[in-house]
């Protein structure tokens, strides 16, 4: 954890920099620790301990700007470092748009670091023996019956980490964010009776030591491998597409990237000039739930210290905001917001149905049943999306389904098209986003999607 002495040192860096010629300064002090145990085929393979600390300086000098970092946290060494950094900034070109943010926009309620409840005190009492015991519990190699396949290898890693970040600037802002993370990853490789190999993986993470459960964890990774046995070819054509919640963010991330004002300023966004306009179907609502206590990805402020808030990004198809840093806001002459999204949450939706009853759960099975026939995508294999036009081409793997039931695996297929056209064919969104990830994107469904064999 960051000590009070280190906080005082960060504040000293601010006062020393401004006394030495900087018109403004920001300091970000970070410390992190990660311990992990990796099992290979049921036996301990590797133990890792990694610790990191760094201090970042953001210096504004005579209309110029520069960033610098070091892991030295001694007062005398930092003072010499700052003096040299200021001299280097003076040699850069002027950029009047580089300024500290308006103090009225910065967070005032995040000085303790634990306001969002993302720190589990039990992390402090954990030791190597308890971590090894948990890794052994997650490993299932040699504990499962093999029918129709041979389990070739299992790699299972259990890790625990903590991160502490303190930010302050010359305008009086102070903010702190502290969190723990307990996570497990498992990857299985199997071979079928014909010698074909398949792999499957699963992962979970939580700020809480109770957030991941060993029961059935490895079985999920194994199931994802076994289900790939016996793929069959599928003809090219237009199908309904269901995208599993574990990979659905792949179809949302290009939208969020296109809403970044820096991309718009560089003419690299297919969503330029869309704020306040309905460019998506009414069923699409994407929220930034930045301040939800106890949820991965929540934060009280961004790297500039700007206070976050729960707010719509796209509401009933209408684009509500761009993500605009102070610099890009100054450069474009628009009102800055936050620099990027914190915790995107896509709301449940079924075309033609009223989901105002928040108690109703919409699962993958519900969406498969709704769509009837089509292709369920469970993985993306490469591909890209053009940020200017929104045209995309992604390799996929998954399953053909009929009457809401999966039939057989499919591989080596492509989906192609344009993101705006894809979302105009939006059919449904579930309520099954994974709790262990920052991006809360549930199972999605679209119609009339072009698949190429």
PyMOL commands that set and color helices and strands:
alter all, ss='L'
color gray80, all
select helices_A, chain A and resi 4-19+75-90+103-105+121-125+128-138+217-226+248-251+253-258+261-265+326-332+364-371+419-424
alter helices_A, ss='H'
color red, helices_A
select strands_A, chain A and resi 24-40+43-61+64-70+149-169+174-192+197-206+237-243+286-288+311-315+318-319+344-346+349-350+374-385+391-402+405-418+426-429+444-452
alter strands_A, ss='S'
color yellow, strands_A
deselect
rebuild
show_as cartoon
